Amino acid sequence: MKSAVVIGAGISGMSCAIDLARAGVRVMLISPFSSERSQSVMAAGGINAVLPGAENENGDSVASHMEDTIKGGSYLGGKKAVKGLCENAGEIIRYLEGIGTVFSLDGEGKPDKRAFGGQSYKRTFYCGASTGKQIVTAMIMEVRRYEATGLIDHRLWMYFHSALIEDSVCHGVLLFNEITGKLEAVLSDAVVMATGGQNRLFGKTTGSTQCDGYAVSKLFTQGAELKNLEFIQYHPTSIETTQKKMLISEAVRGEGGRLFYEENGKRVYFMEDKYGPRGNLMTRDVVSREMDAAKRDIFLDISFLGKEEIERRIPEVRDLCLKYRGLDISRESIPVSPAVHFFMGGLAVHLNHETCIRNLFAVGECASMYHGANRLGGNSLLAAVYSGKVAAKEIAERKSENKTMDYSTVLERESRKLDELRNNKSSFPVAYMRDMIANTMNEKLGIVRNKESLEKGIEDMDYYLSAAEKISYDKSVLMYENYSITGLIILAKAIIISANERKESRGSHFRSDYPETDENSAYATIISYDEGRYKLRQDREHFYED
Ligand SMILES: Cc1cc2nc3c(=O)[nH]c(=O)nc-3n(C[C@H](O)[C@H](O)[C@H](O)COP(=O)(O)OP(=O)(O)OC[C@H]3O[C@@H](n4cnc5c(N)ncnc54)[C@H](O)[C@@H]3O)c2cc1C
């Protein structure tokens, strides 16, 4: 029987695992924590689609969804891929309903849609402001169905360590079992990475600290190419807490929320003043940049919707503001600021979601394909479900190659390295290094960057890399945190190098020294790694769109 290992159990990992199991492929699903605690659960605002048969119902169409996605991504999203994404979106809503996702309904009892940024029509299906949670819950039930038949084996407390690769073919993975403290080798016909974004590099973001980028970084050092790392989405509206930046969903602006600052005792609705009535719903890169440029305290007002409508449409946002700020949003405005939210870059994949390493796939936020230089709200959940399905189809249809690999030497060598790390008595704490990486990333790779800040960022990372050898083993944190830290620095450096290389402003990448978009720079940045050397190339041939 054919087998696959899926690393990560958020929406993209589960989408892939479910379709693999449906096709009769045996799946080992790996995640340190249960799916209920994956970042996907946090997704609030909704998922975009034009339903089959509803084309042109309100003027909307699949073609318009495609156009908005390509334009919103500043013309860097893979065009063939975006076509597939948008054409399948309606069926994906039907699929999600079919497995038990309960979407919010309109007055006629049909799934309701809300307006989201950068989109020409209302096409964002939602479940109140907990869309991710509802989809995850439905998918968990499907996973359990296949667990009962033995087709899915979901193993918790397990971390990705490295891939078993020989001659550019992936044969399986080494996993770290945090309970036993040991590495385990698993051979399989295919490996699917679904490990999410790289939030942890930035410390406090709207996302989950589980998404640290280690797996992507490790594969980078093992030969996988990375794409468009410089494009990092700052979401315009968050509130800061001691632990993280809590997202104030775009749903609030979708429901009419207005951004403003105060000047001489008067409200200035700066987005509407500059961009007209839909100003608050410009794409996220534009709104974040305007907020940054305003250099004032910014507020978001939704109070005019009234208590009842707030309760009906965005109860989760009301609860969040009450809990973390003691704010009653039916009477008061929300103080908001931009925060790192989403990573358009990641593992470079072909249309079938395979990386440049055969039988190694990547889906969801850890892969780079659909969103170009800026993602539209509501397109990520869609891409997570869709990419999981695309990879599953490819794996299920592919003939098993029946190749194997003798991993004993690798397993022994890597286990020895972990033992050496445990015996490392130097005194440089892991947590301190993590904070230093986050400081550099936030300072040097903000909403606005330039040559000076980026070159200083690269210097910082080189220093951290040399210091990484002196990092002590810290028993108070997971072993995973200890062995993964160098990978975080390697990836952080790749991100800054990619940003330094793109000498223009496009989408979420804004450079004060190159403020204009350069028509000749509509390429994807591809970065690879060879024994400590970072190699960049500009992909204009759409190599990854074959
Ligand atoms: C607050 C918030 C709100 C959002 N709202 C929306 C929205 O309304 N609409 C929308 O389209 N998008 C939204 N997004 C984006 C969207 O939620 C994510 O892009 C999407 O859910 C990512 O899914 P994923 O399966 O790729 O990754 P995740 O859900 O992040 O799952 C990653 C999985 O990988 C595991 N993992 C990570 N590292 C390792 C490792 N080393 N070894 C083993 N396992 C590992 C994790 O434990 C987890 O199980 C939002 C994001 C945030 C943060």
The ligand as a Gaussian input file, in Angstrom:
#p B3LYP/6-31G(d) Opt

LIG

0 1
 C       -5.164000      35.547000      13.473000
 C       -5.249000      35.045000      12.065000
 C       -6.432000      35.178000      11.340000
 C       -6.502000      34.722000      10.025000
 N       -7.678000      34.850000       9.338000
 C       -7.770000      34.363000       8.075000
 C       -8.997000      34.443000       7.353000
 O      -10.003000      34.928000       7.848000
 N       -9.020000      33.957000       6.084000
 C       -7.918000      33.395000       5.486000
 O       -8.011000      32.981000       4.333000
 N       -6.753000      33.289000       6.164000
 C       -6.650000      33.751000       7.443000
 N       -5.467000      33.635000       8.128000
 C       -4.360000      32.878000       7.519000
 C       -4.637000      31.370000       7.606000
 O       -5.262000      31.080000       8.820000
 C       -3.352000      30.549000       7.512000
 O       -2.565000      30.970000       6.458000
 C       -3.702000      29.068000       7.317000
 O       -4.622000      28.642000       8.291000
 C       -2.435000      28.264000       7.365000
 O       -2.779000      26.899000       7.394000
 P       -1.624000      25.822000       7.319000
 O       -2.287000      24.498000       7.339000
 O       -0.730000      26.128000       6.195000
 O       -0.750000      26.048000       8.636000
 P       -1.094000      26.029000      10.208000
 O       -2.522000      26.060000      10.504000
 O       -0.233000      27.098000      10.772000
 O       -0.564000      24.621000      10.678000
 C        0.807000      24.327000      10.776000
 C        0.977000      22.957000      11.411000
 O        2.348000      22.587000      11.344000
 C        2.799000      22.163000      12.620000
 N        4.241000      22.382000      12.700000
 C        4.924000      23.546000      12.621000
 N        6.247000      23.308000      12.701000
 C        6.403000      21.972000      12.819000
 C        7.536000      21.112000      12.944000
 N        8.768000      21.567000      12.963000
 N        7.319000      19.773000      13.035000
 C        6.036000      19.271000      13.015000
 N        4.944000      20.042000      12.901000
 C        5.136000      21.378000      12.805000
 C        1.957000      22.974000      13.590000
 O        1.954000      22.428000      14.883000
 C        0.594000      22.916000      12.881000
 O       -0.026000      21.691000      13.164000
 C       -5.365000      34.108000       9.431000
 C       -4.192000      33.970000      10.160000
 C       -4.120000      34.430000      11.468000
 C       -2.840000      34.289000      12.228000

